[in-house]
Amino acid sequence: MKKSLTLLSSVLLTSAVLIAPAFAAVDVEDAMKDMSKSYRLVMNADDAASLKKDLATFRAAAVEAQSGIPDKMKKQPADSTERKIYAEGIQKLINQVDVVSKLADEGKVPEAKAEAAKLKELMKEYHSKLGV
C-alpha cells in the first residue's frame, strides 16, 4: 500500500510539473485584446473610481503581455530587433499607465484621460514598428 501511494504521488507530481507550463503559457494576443477593451473603458470613464479600475485592468494585461512573446516572434532570438522593439513598447505602455494612474489617484479625471490618449498613440506607434 505504501509503495502504491508513493508511486501514485510520484506520477501525480511528475504530471503536474510537465503539464503546468502548458497552462501557464501567456497568450499575448488575448492580453492585447484585453488592453484594447480596457482602453475603451478608460476613455469612457466618467469618474476617478471607474478610471482607476479600468487602468488597473489595462496595466495587468500589459504586464501579462510583457511576460510573453507574440507568436510571430517566438522563433526569433531573444535579442532580435523585433523582440527588443516589442519589449520597449510594452514598457512604455506600462510607464504611461502609471502616469495616468497617478492623475486618477489625484482625482484629475480630465487630465488623466488626456494622458490616457497617449496610450493609443503608443499602441499605434509600436504596432506600426512591428508591422501588426
NUDO-278689 format. One record per atom (N, C-alpha, C): residue in one letter; atom name; x, y, z; chain. Coordinates in pm, whole numbers, plus 50000, padded with zeros to 5 digits. Example, Ala and Ser with C-alpha at 12.3 -4.5 7.8 and 13.67 -1.06 7.14 Angstrom:
// NUDO-278689
 resn name    px    py    pz chain
    a    N 51319 49431 50780     A
    a   CA 51230 49550 50780     A
    a    C 51320 49670 50780     A
    s    N 51285 49775 50708     A
    s   CA 51367 49894 50714     A
    s    C 51290 50003 50787     A
END
This chain:
// NUDO-278689
 resn name    px    py    pz chain
    m    N 50082 49880 50000     A
    m   CA 50000 50000 50000     A
    m    C 50087 50126 50000     A
    k    N 50191 50124 50082     A
    k   CA 50279 50240 50090     A
    k    C 50350 50262 49957     A
    k    N 50392 50152 49890     A
    k   CA 50457 50164 49759     A
    k    C 50361 50223 49656     A
    s    N 50237 50176 49661     A
    s   CA 50137 50225 49566     A
    s    C 50112 50374 49586     A
    l    N 50103 50414 49711     A
    l   CA 50080 50555 49741     A
    l    C 50198 50641 49698     A
    t    N 50319 50592 49721     A
    t   CA 50440 50664 49680     A
    t    C 50446 50675 49528     A
    l    N 50415 50565 49460     A
    l   CA 50416 50564 49313     A
    l    C 50311 50661 49259     A
    l    N 50192 50657 49316     A
    l   CA 50085 50746 49273     A
    l    C 50124 50892 49295     A
    s    N 50182 50921 49410     A
    s   CA 50227 51057 49439     A
    s    C 50331 51103 49338     A
    s    N 50424 51015 49306     A
    s   CA 50529 51049 49209     A
    s    C 50471 51077 49072     A
    v    N 50378 50994 49030     A
    v   CA 50315 51011 48899     A
    v    C 50238 51144 48895     A
    l    N 50163 51173 49000     A
    l   CA 50086 51297 49003     A
    l    C 50177 51420 49004     A
    l    N 50283 51414 49082     A
    l   CA 50377 51525 49088     A
    l    C 50445 51547 48953     A
    t    N 50488 51440 48891     A
    t   CA 50553 51450 48760     A
    t    C 50455 51507 48657     A
    s    N 50332 51459 48659     A
    s   CA 50232 51509 48566     A
    s    C 50208 51658 48586     A
    a    N 50198 51699 48710     A
    a   CA 50174 51840 48740     A
    a    C 50289 51927 48689     A
    v    N 50411 51880 48708     A
    v   CA 50528 51956 48663     A
    v    C 50532 51966 48512     A
    l    N 50496 51859 48444     A
    l   CA 50501 51858 48298     A
    l    C 50385 51935 48235     A
    i    N 50271 51933 48298     A
    i   CA 50153 51997 48241     A
    i    C 50146 52146 48275     A
    a    N 50197 52186 48389     A
    a   CA 50185 52325 48435     A
    a    C 50231 52428 48333     A
    p    N 50346 52410 48266     A
    p   CA 50388 52512 48169     A
    p    C 50289 52533 48055     A
    a    N 50219 52428 48016     A
    a   CA 50122 52442 47908     A
    a    C 50007 52533 47950     A
    f    N 49967 52524 48076     A
    f   CA 49859 52609 48124     A
    f    C 49908 52748 48160     A
    a    N 50035 52760 48191     A
    a   CA 50091 52888 48233     A
    a    C 50132 52976 48115     A
    a    N 50132 52922 47995     A
    a   CA 50175 52999 47879     A
    a    C 50088 53123 47862     A
    v    N 50152 53232 47835     A
    v   CA 50082 53359 47819     A
    v    C 50033 53371 47675     A
    d    N 49907 53404 47661     A
    d   CA 49852 53430 47528     A
    d    C 49858 53581 47507     A
    v    N 49962 53624 47440     A
    v   CA 49986 53768 47419     A
    v    C 49871 53831 47343     A
    e    N 49817 53759 47246     A
    e   CA 49708 53815 47166     A
    e    C 49586 53844 47254     A
    d    N 49556 53752 47347     A
    d   CA 49444 53776 47438     A
    d    C 49472 53895 47529     A
    a    N 49595 53907 47575     A
    a   CA 49633 54021 47660     A
    a    C 49617 54151 47583     A
    m    N 49654 54150 47454     A
    m   CA 49640 54270 47371     A
    m    C 49492 54307 47354     A
    k    N 49407 54207 47336     A
    k   CA 49264 54233 47325     A
    k    C 49210 54293 47454     A
    d    N 49258 54241 47567     A
    d   CA 49217 54294 47697     A
    d    C 49262 54440 47713     A
    m    N 49382 54471 47665     A
    m   CA 49430 54610 47672     A
    m    C 49341 54701 47587     A
    s    N 49306 54656 47469     A
    s   CA 49222 54736 47380     A
    s    C 49085 54763 47443     A
    k    N 49027 54658 47499     A
    k   CA 48896 54672 47565     A
    k    C 48907 54767 47684     A
    s    N 49010 54751 47764     A
    s   CA 49029 54836 47881     A
    s    C 49053 54981 47841     A
    y    N 49125 55001 47731     A
    y   CA 49150 55137 47684     A
    y    C 49017 55208 47653     A
    r    N 48929 55138 47583     A
    r   CA 48799 55197 47551     A
    r    C 48722 55234 47679     A
    l    N 48729 55146 47778     A
    l   CA 48662 55173 47905     A
    l    C 48724 55293 47976     A
    v    N 48857 55302 47973     A
    v   CA 48928 55416 48033     A
    v    C 48879 55545 47969     A
    m    N 48873 55548 47839     A
    m   CA 48837 55670 47769     A
    m    C 48689 55707 47788     A
    n    N 48607 55609 47828     A
    n   CA 48466 55637 47853     A
    n    C 48435 55657 48001     A
    a    N 48533 55644 48087     A
    a   CA 48511 55658 48231     A
    a    C 48472 55802 48265     A
    d    N 48377 55814 48357     A
    d   CA 48329 55946 48397     A
    d    C 48378 55986 48536     A
    d    N 48431 55890 48609     A
    d   CA 48475 55921 48745     A
    d    C 48608 55853 48774     A
    a    N 48675 55901 48879     A
    a   CA 48808 55851 48913     A
    a    C 48807 55703 48948     A
    a    N 48703 55657 49018     A
    a   CA 48698 55516 49059     A
    a    C 48694 55423 48938     A
    s    N 48608 55453 48842     A
    s   CA 48600 55371 48720     A
    s    C 48730 55378 48642     A
    l    N 48784 55497 48634     A
    l   CA 48909 55517 48561     A
    l    C 49021 55434 48622     A
    k    N 49033 55437 48754     A
    k   CA 49138 55362 48822     A
    k    C 49120 55211 48803     A
    k    N 48996 55166 48810     A
    k   CA 48967 55023 48792     A
    k    C 49007 54978 48651     A
    d    N 48967 55055 48552     A
    d   CA 48997 55020 48414     A
    d    C 49146 55033 48382     A
    l    N 49212 55129 48443     A
    l   CA 49358 55142 48426     A
    l    C 49430 55023 48488     A
    a    N 49381 54977 48602     A
    a   CA 49442 54860 48667     A
    a    C 49428 54737 48578     A
    t    N 49312 54724 48514     A
    t   CA 49290 54611 48423     A
    t    C 49382 54622 48302     A
    f    N 49395 54743 48248     A
    f   CA 49485 54766 48134     A
    f    C 49627 54730 48173     A
    r    N 49671 54778 48289     A
    r   CA 49809 54755 48333     A
    r    C 49835 54605 48353     A
    a    N 49738 54536 48414     A
    a   CA 49754 54392 48435     A
    a    C 49769 54318 48302     A
    a    N 49690 54358 48203     A
    a   CA 49700 54296 48070     A
    a    C 49835 54328 48006     A
    a    N 49884 54450 48024     A
    a   CA 50014 54488 47968     A
    a    C 50127 54409 48034     A
    v    N 50119 54392 48165     A
    v   CA 50221 54313 48236     A
    v    C 50216 54168 48190     A
    e    N 50094 54117 48168     A
    e   CA 50081 53980 48117     A
    e    C 50143 53969 47978     A
    a    N 50114 54065 47892     A
    a   CA 50172 54065 47757     A
    a    C 50324 54076 47763     A
    q    N 50373 54151 47859     A
    q   CA 50517 54169 47875     A
    q    C 50586 54038 47913     A
    s    N 50515 53952 47983     A
    s   CA 50575 53826 48027     A
    s    C 50572 53719 47919     A
    g    N 50511 53749 47806     A
    g   CA 50504 53652 47697     A
    g    C 50572 53704 47572     A
    i    N 50566 53624 47469     A
    i   CA 50622 53658 47338     A
    i    C 50513 53636 47234     A
    p    N 50488 53734 47148     A
    p   CA 50390 53712 47041     A
    p    C 50430 53593 46954     A
    d    N 50330 53521 46906     A
    d   CA 50355 53401 46827     A
    d    C 50454 53424 46713     A
    k    N 50440 53535 46642     A
    k   CA 50526 53558 46526     A
    k    C 50672 53583 46564     A
    m    N 50699 53605 46693     A
    m   CA 50837 53632 46738     A
    m    C 50899 53516 46814     A
    k    N 50823 53411 46836     A
    k   CA 50872 53301 46921     A
    k    C 50995 53231 46866     A
    k    N 51010 53228 46735     A
    k   CA 51126 53160 46677     A
    k    C 51246 53252 46660     A
    q    N 51228 53377 46693     A
    q   CA 51338 53474 46682     A
    q    C 51426 53468 46806     A
    p    N 51554 53502 46791     A
    p   CA 51641 53507 46908     A
    p    C 51593 53613 47007     A
    a    N 51621 53592 47134     A
    a   CA 51577 53684 47238     A
    a    C 51629 53826 47217     A
    d    N 51742 53839 47151     A
    d   CA 51799 53972 47130     A
    d    C 51769 54028 46990     A
    s    N 51667 53972 46924     A
    s   CA 51631 54022 46791     A
    s    C 51574 54163 46801     A
    t    N 51583 54236 46692     A
    t   CA 51534 54374 46688     A
    t    C 51385 54379 46719     A
    e    N 51306 54289 46659     A
    e   CA 51162 54291 46681     A
    e    C 51127 54267 46828     A
    r    N 51195 54172 46891     A
    r   CA 51167 54144 47032     A
    r    C 51204 54264 47119     A
    k    N 51313 54330 47084     A
    k   CA 51354 54449 47161     A
    k    C 51251 54561 47144     A
    i    N 51202 54579 47022     A
    i   CA 51100 54682 46996     A
    i    C 50972 54648 47073     A
    y    N 50934 54521 47072     A
    y   CA 50815 54476 47144     A
    y    C 50829 54507 47294     A
    a    N 50941 54469 47352     A
    a   CA 50965 54491 47495     A
    a    C 50964 54640 47528     A
    e    N 51025 54719 47442     A
    e   CA 51029 54864 47462     A
    e    C 50888 54923 47460     A
    g    N 50808 54881 47364     A
    g   CA 50672 54933 47351     A
    g    C 50584 54897 47470     A
    i    N 50593 54773 47515     A
    i   CA 50513 54731 47630     A
    i    C 50555 54809 47755     A
    q    N 50686 54827 47772     A
    q   CA 50733 54902 47889     A
    q    C 50687 55047 47885     A
    k    N 50688 55107 47767     A
    k   CA 50639 55245 47754     A
    k    C 50490 55253 47788     A
    l    N 50413 55153 47747     A
    l   CA 50271 55150 47781     A
    l    C 50252 55144 47932     A
    i    N 50326 55055 47997     A
    i   CA 50315 55041 48142     A
    i    C 50353 55171 48212     A
    n    N 50461 55233 48166     A
    n   CA 50503 55360 48224     A
    n    C 50396 55467 48209     A
    q    N 50333 55472 48091     A
    q   CA 50229 55571 48066     A
    q    C 50105 55543 48151     A
    v    N 50071 55417 48169     A
    v   CA 49958 55383 48256     A
    v    C 49985 55434 48397     A
    d    N 50108 55422 48442     A
    d   CA 50144 55470 48576     A
    d    C 50127 55621 48587     A
    v    N 50161 55694 48481     A
    v   CA 50141 55840 48479     A
    v    C 49992 55872 48489     A
    v    N 49912 55801 48410     A
    v   CA 49767 55824 48409     A
    v    C 49707 55786 48544     A
    s    N 49752 55676 48601     A
    s   CA 49700 55631 48731     A
    s    C 49726 55732 48841     A
    k    N 49842 55795 48837     A
    k   CA 49876 55896 48938     A
    k    C 49776 56012 48929     A
    l    N 49746 56055 48808     A
    l   CA 49647 56162 48790     A
    l    C 49509 56118 48838     A
    a    N 49473 55995 48808     A
    a   CA 49343 55943 48852     A
    a    C 49337 55936 49004     A
    d    N 49447 55895 49065     A
    d   CA 49453 55890 49212     A
    d    C 49433 56027 49274     A
    e    N 49476 56130 49203     A
    e   CA 49460 56269 49250     A
    e    C 49323 56326 49215     A
    g    N 49238 56244 49149     A
    g   CA 49104 56289 49112     A
    g    C 49100 56378 48989     A
    k    N 49208 56385 48916     A
    k   CA 49218 56470 48797     A
    k    C 49175 56391 48673     A
    v    N 49045 56367 48664     A
    v   CA 48992 56281 48557     A
    v    C 49016 56339 48418     A
    p    N 48985 56466 48390     A
    p   CA 49010 56517 48254     A
    p    C 49158 56510 48214     A
    e    N 49246 56544 48309     A
    e   CA 49389 56539 48281     A
    e    C 49435 56394 48259     A
    a    N 49379 56304 48339     A
    a   CA 49414 56163 48326     A
    a    C 49372 56109 48189     A
    k    N 49252 56146 48147     A
    k   CA 49204 56099 48017     A
    k    C 49287 56158 47903     A
    a    N 49332 56281 47919     A
    a   CA 49419 56342 47817     A
    a    C 49550 56264 47808     A
    e    N 49605 56227 47922     A
    e   CA 49728 56147 47922     A
    e    C 49701 56005 47872     A
    a    N 49582 55954 47900     A
    a   CA 49546 55819 47855     A
    a    C 49541 55811 47703     A
    a    N 49509 55922 47638     A
    a   CA 49506 55924 47491     A
    a    C 49643 55888 47434     A
    k    N 49748 55914 47510     A
    k   CA 49883 55880 47466     A
    k    C 49904 55729 47459     A
    l    N 49823 55653 47532     A
    l   CA 49832 55507 47525     A
    l    C 49799 55460 47383     A
    k    N 49694 55519 47327     A
    k   CA 49654 55483 47190     A
    k    C 49765 55518 47091     A
    e    N 49827 55635 47111     A
    e   CA 49937 55675 47024     A
    e    C 50053 55576 47033     A
    l    N 50084 55532 47155     A
    l   CA 50192 55433 47172     A
    l    C 50156 55300 47106     A
    m    N 50031 55258 47123     A
    m   CA 49990 55132 47061     A
    m    C 50003 55140 46909     A
    k    N 49956 55250 46851     A
    k   CA 49967 55268 46705     A
    k    C 50113 55271 46662     A
    e    N 50196 55345 46735     A
    e   CA 50337 55358 46700     A
    e    C 50407 55222 46698     A
    y    N 50386 55143 46803     A
    y   CA 50457 55016 46811     A
    y    C 50394 54909 46723     A
    h    N 50265 54915 46699     A
    h   CA 50206 54824 46601     A
    h    C 50264 54853 46463     A
    s    N 50282 54980 46433     A
    s   CA 50341 55019 46305     A
    s    C 50486 54971 46295     A
    k    N 50563 54992 46401     A
    k   CA 50703 54950 46400     A
    k    C 50717 54799 46381     A
    l    N 50618 54724 46435     A
    l   CA 50624 54578 46428     A
    l    C 50544 54521 46311     A
    g    N 50477 54607 46238     A
    g   CA 50402 54561 46122     A
    g    C 50281 54476 46157     A
    v    N 50214 54512 46266     A
    v   CA 50092 54437 46305     A
    v    C 49972 54527 46306     A
END
